[in-house]
Amino acid sequence: LRSVFMASQAAAKYMAAHGGGSIINISSVGGQIPDISQISYGTSKAAINYLTKLIAVQEAKHRIRCNAVLPGMTATEAVEKHLSDDFRNLFQRHIPLGRMGLPEEIAEAVCYFAGDAAAYTTGQVLTVSGGFGLAFGALCGIVDVFIGGVSYAASKWVSGIPFDLAHCAGNFVMALALFRPMRRLLKKKYRK
């Protein structure tokens, strides 16, 4: 949360001095769907969602919009490398579209918020998760996901990466995974 706050604060200061802009935070569907196996992670993501709305209200006077993209499970290199097939299959049963998202799909949502099409959009959180959490009650399947989470945690320790460390690095990994697809999309969409 602190890193999002500090980065947003720095961006808002620059944007206010240059006529406005768009701050786009990357959060997670985990900030909207309760998961007892990820209490601190979900709470921090919910806080990012709330902070996004506060920034939107506070900075609107400077023509600064602030929105957030909430990815669901995304097929990044790190996820593909460290996610067991059992956990992937278990998790995908709870996604109505039946698959993980692609980094390019998350990048498209970011590009929407960055572009003119979203000029009248601020304080919004856009979930890009294949419908994860829609077809089920907030706590439906929690036992399956919890058991899968424990299995996932065990696989992290086996591969030498502590579970909490893997979650703490999640935003950084997501940002790295999205960098190239976003750059390609921005070049493609805004080429003169």
Secondary structure, 3 states (H helix, E strand, C coil): CHHHHHHHHHHHHHHHHCCCEEEEEECCHHHCCCCHHHHHHHHHHHHHHHHHHHHHHHHHHHCEEEEEEEECCECCHHHHHHCCHHHHHHHHCCCCCCCCECHHHHHHHHHHHHCHHHCCCCCCEEEECCCCCCCCCCCCCHHHHHHHHHHHHHHHHHCCCCHHHHHHCHHHHHHHHHHHHHHHHHHHHHCC
